[in-house]
Amino acid sequence: MRTAGPFTLPVEPAAEALPAVPGSELGVTVRGYEVVVRACGDTVRVTCPELPQLSVSDATLIGALALAEDAIAAILADEFERTDQAH
């Protein structure tokens, strides 16, 4: 395992973590959430079973993981805001 910023990658280097075969999948931890990374043709898609609203894609693995990190932060901020307004 390798930790790079907020990502925990199962192999080194990160660029080799996901084979470029469409349909390939990899489990990665981003901001404490287990996400699923899939090769989809010329893009990489990241989804999260725990956060169904998370679905991002990019041409690179690192780009897709960075987008996932930003999306998770936004999702958590919105949930915090809704919880805070309820009180």
Secondary structure, DSSP 4 states (H G I P E B T S, - for coil): -EEETTEEESSSSGGGSS-SSTT-EEEEEETTEEEEEEEETTEEEEE-TT-TT-EEEESSHHHHHHHHHHHHHHHHHHHHHHHHHH-
